[in-house]
Amino acid sequence: MSKSGPSSTDASRTHATTSRGGFSSSLGVLAATLGSAVGLGNIWKFPSLTGANGGAGFLLIYLLSTLFIGLPLMVAEIAIGRQARANPISALRQLQPRGAPWWLIGVAGMAAAFLIMAFYSEVVAWVFAYVAKALSGNLLSSDPVQTQASFDALVRDPVQALLWQWVVLAFIGGILLLGVTRGIEAATKRLMPLLFLLLVLLGGYSLTLPGAGQALSFLFAPEWHKITPAVVLTAMGLAFFKLSIGMGTMMTYGSYFTAEQNIPATATRVMLADLSVSLLAGMAIFPAVFSFGFQPSAGPSLVFITIPAVFAQMPGGSVLLAAFFLLTAIAATGAMLSLMEVPVVILHERWGLSRPRATLLTLLILGLLGAGCALSQSTLATFQPGGRTLFDWADYLSSNLLLPAGGIAIALFVGWAWGERAFAAQLSNHGQLGNQGLARVVSLLLRWVTPVLILLVMLAGLGVFSGA
Ligand code: PFF
């Protein structure tokens, strides 16, 4: 592949090398990175997977994966991005030993981004639709049959499913066209704290419901026999998805990091804040599940059917319900923006498309791919090759296959190809911070432990060892 983008002289291409956007302050870096991590993963995916996979055991494996696999990889990706100050493909080409094909990680990352966005945009579409419907007051009910019926009426209607997805794509496209700093940073910095506050209130309230005790033991007292290899793979996949790693998103955001930013400290803060949002979402949802007779294993509909039940009990419930989904929509937007950024910056810097054109092309591809996921609950509901709908395939393949495989490759790249000295220079800001010892430990982990662990979990989860 020729290096057309960054070395060209035409105006838009020159822009790519000479005036790349970037985050303007330390708080901006933190907010944008957190904005990528926090999203539907916390509020939609974490509760539904925790519920469907037995609760506490799943949560424990998820925590371990986040700490020992996710965090080191997040640090690694950000370090690569900041060193190279380029999109994932160019970054790896720049840092890799001559002639090695590590840049393919960037290509796989772009594929993963499209796959995730295809189904993610549809779930954001449901959230947008719920904001509008909540305001009409029709969603509030603590009757499981009724809240499930409201959800089904939305997702089983192909016209609504598609139209809301297009609304989402147009909205995200609009924000991205404003540019990296203004668009992403401004939106996320202001609104994340509000979501957090609302979740604290909601979690606190939910814990006063009669099913709270049962919910807490579901979340925190593991039933060991429920932990199967497939559950472990799903939990690890969630850790990748949650931290936006394994596909170049954090590499891309790393390329916008300021030179002074402390990478390991930022990654740790993001990981902890992200985890608290997920746990709060769990606290808000599971007491309601056990109080009103929902099924914890309801799957993708879980948050949409339980949250209206929690608010149904409160004064001003409709407005609060709308606020909840609005803030969720905003969190999801931050995550979508970071997903979009991967193909957009690659198309811009490597293919020489202007940012607006790169954005439009990405949206166009997404409109096509996304339609398959949008219609998975209606027109295409019976189209289930290999027992999964297109929506489920996009979700499964990205989290359980592409992201972990990307994680293995990134760990191997940093551990074996890039070199510990360069890695340590990034973690310590060229010796200004005392992170050298940490760099040594993370480097050893990435070299020997992380790739092997991910591979074992993947093989076991895919049934290779059991012959299933
Ligand atoms: N971390 C986001 C969430 O949990 O909602 C989803 C996501 C964003 C995954 C960006 C991957 C990514 F690159």
Boltz pocket constraint, residues with backbone or C-beta under 6 A from the ligand:
constraints:
  - pocket:
      binder: B
      contacts: [[A, 36], [A, 37], [A, 38], [A, 39], [A, 40], [A, 41], [A, 42], [A, 116], [A, 240], [A, 241], [A, 242], [A, 243], [A, 244], [A, 245], [A, 247], [A, 249], [A, 250], [A, 335], [A, 336], [A, 338], [A, 339]]
      max_distance: 6.0
